[in-house]
Amino acid sequence: MTVTGLPDWVAAYIGLPYAMRGDNPASGIDCYQLVRLVLREQFAIDAPDYRGEYGVDSSHGHVARLLRRYAPGWVSILAGQEQPGDVVLLIRRGLPLHCGLVIAPGWMLHTEAECDSVVEPYRDATAWGRQQPAFYRWPGGAGA
């Protein structure tokens, strides 16, 4: 799929390998660490690192509890008002378990176990869109 209108810098982040709890773009990175990397390198935002709290428990319930605990530190953005640099939080199995980064209206950069980092539409009715994504912005980021 060819996507027009994406920033040129996005190409450098496509195809990075996935690794659970990974934080190294060369050897493997998880979804939130990819978000942190791009926020830091492209938006000059130093989002917090929660890896120390993953511990050995990366169960769906544990990850969901962490996301809920830290969400108040982020600014909630209404759907339709998201901008490049905002985080897309996606629901899986009824829990907030996956995130990506808005890079253009309707498009996110993300990575997960089933694929290396990729650009996909987050409003696609056949995939992410039916999960009603939530959007968050680190205070002082994107259009703040």
C-alpha positions as CSV (number, residue, x, y, z in Angstrom):
1,M,0.0,0.0,0.0
2,T,1.3,3.4,-0.9
3,V,0.4,6.3,1.4
4,T,0.7,9.8,0.1
5,G,1.1,12.8,2.4
6,L,3.3,11.2,5.0
7,P,6.3,13.0,6.4
8,D,9.6,12.0,4.8
9,W,11.1,10.9,8.2
10,V,8.5,8.1,8.6
11,A,10.5,5.8,6.2
12,A,13.3,5.5,8.7
13,Y,11.0,3.9,11.2
14,I,9.2,1.4,8.9
15,G,10.4,-2.2,9.2
16,L,12.0,-2.0,12.6
17,P,11.8,-5.4,14.3
18,Y,9.4,-6.1,17.1
19,A,10.5,-7.5,20.5
20,M,8.4,-7.7,23.6
21,R,9.7,-5.2,26.1
22,G,12.4,-4.3,23.5
23,D,13.9,-0.8,23.3
24,N,16.5,-1.2,20.6
25,P,15.4,-0.2,17.1
26,A,18.1,-2.5,15.6
27,S,17.4,-5.7,17.6
28,G,13.7,-5.2,18.5
29,I,11.3,-2.6,20.0
30,D,7.8,-2.8,21.4
31,C,4.9,-0.6,20.5
32,Y,5.4,2.0,23.3
33,Q,9.1,2.2,22.9
34,L,8.6,2.9,19.2
35,V,6.2,5.7,20.2
36,R,8.8,7.1,22.7
37,L,11.6,6.9,20.1
38,V,9.7,8.8,17.4
39,L,8.4,11.4,19.9
40,R,11.9,12.0,21.1
41,E,13.6,12.1,17.7
42,Q,11.0,13.8,15.6
43,F,8.9,15.9,18.0
44,A,11.5,16.7,20.8
45,I,9.2,15.1,23.4
46,D,10.6,13.0,26.2
47,A,7.7,10.8,27.1
48,P,8.0,8.7,30.3
49,D,9.5,5.2,30.2
50,Y,7.4,2.6,32.1
51,R,9.5,-0.5,31.3
52,G,10.6,-0.8,34.9
53,E,7.0,-1.6,35.8
54,Y,6.5,-4.3,33.2
55,G,8.6,-6.7,35.3
56,V,8.1,-10.2,34.2
57,D,4.4,-9.8,34.1
58,S,3.4,-8.8,30.6
59,S,-0.1,-10.3,30.9
60,H,-2.9,-8.4,29.2
61,G,-4.4,-7.4,32.6
62,H,-1.1,-6.1,33.9
63,V,-0.4,-4.0,30.8
64,A,-4.0,-2.6,30.9
65,R,-3.6,-1.6,34.6
66,L,-0.3,0.2,33.8
67,L,-1.9,2.1,30.9
68,R,-4.9,3.1,33.0
69,R,-2.6,4.2,35.9
70,Y,-0.5,6.5,33.7
71,A,-3.2,7.8,31.3
72,P,-4.0,10.8,33.6
73,G,-0.5,12.1,33.0
74,W,-1.4,12.5,29.3
75,V,-3.9,14.9,27.8
76,S,-6.9,13.2,26.3
77,I,-7.7,14.3,22.8
78,L,-11.1,14.1,21.2
79,A,-11.4,11.8,18.1
80,G,-11.1,13.9,15.0
81,Q,-8.8,16.4,16.7
82,E,-5.7,14.2,16.9
83,Q,-2.6,15.5,15.2
84,P,0.8,14.0,14.2
85,G,2.7,13.2,17.4
86,D,-0.4,12.1,19.4
87,V,-0.6,8.6,20.7
88,V,-3.3,6.2,19.5
89,L,-4.4,3.8,22.2
90,L,-6.2,0.7,20.9
91,I,-8.4,-1.7,22.7
92,R,-7.9,-5.5,22.4
93,R,-9.9,-8.1,24.2
94,G,-11.8,-5.3,25.9
95,L,-8.6,-3.8,27.4
96,P,-6.3,-1.0,26.4
97,L,-3.3,-3.0,25.2
98,H,-1.7,-1.5,22.1
99,C,-0.5,1.9,21.0
100,G,0.8,3.6,17.9
101,L,1.7,7.2,16.9
102,V,-0.4,9.4,14.7
103,I,1.8,10.5,11.7
104,A,-0.9,11.9,9.4
105,P,-4.7,12.2,9.6
106,G,-6.0,8.7,9.9
107,W,-2.6,7.0,9.8
108,M,-0.4,5.6,12.6
109,L,3.1,4.1,12.9
110,H,3.1,1.0,15.2
111,T,4.7,-2.4,15.8
112,E,3.4,-5.6,17.3
113,A,4.2,-9.3,17.5
114,E,2.6,-10.1,14.2
115,C,4.6,-7.5,12.2
116,D,7.6,-5.2,12.2
117,S,6.9,-1.5,12.4
118,V,4.5,-0.4,9.8
119,V,2.1,2.4,8.8
120,E,-1.6,1.5,8.9
121,P,-4.9,3.4,9.0
122,Y,-6.3,3.5,12.5
123,R,-9.8,4.2,11.2
124,D,-9.9,1.1,8.9
125,A,-13.3,-0.5,9.6
126,T,-11.9,-3.9,9.0
127,A,-9.1,-3.7,11.5
128,W,-8.4,-0.9,14.1
129,G,-11.3,1.4,13.4
130,R,-13.9,-1.0,14.9
131,Q,-11.9,-0.7,18.2
132,Q,-12.7,3.0,18.7
133,P,-9.2,4.3,19.3
134,A,-8.5,6.8,22.1
135,F,-6.0,9.6,21.6
136,Y,-3.5,11.1,24.0
137,R,-0.9,13.9,23.9
138,W,2.0,14.4,26.2
139,P,1.6,17.8,27.8
140,G,3.2,20.4,25.6
141,G,3.3,18.1,22.6
142,A,1.7,18.2,19.1
143,G,-0.8,21.1,18.9
144,A,-0.7,22.0,22.5
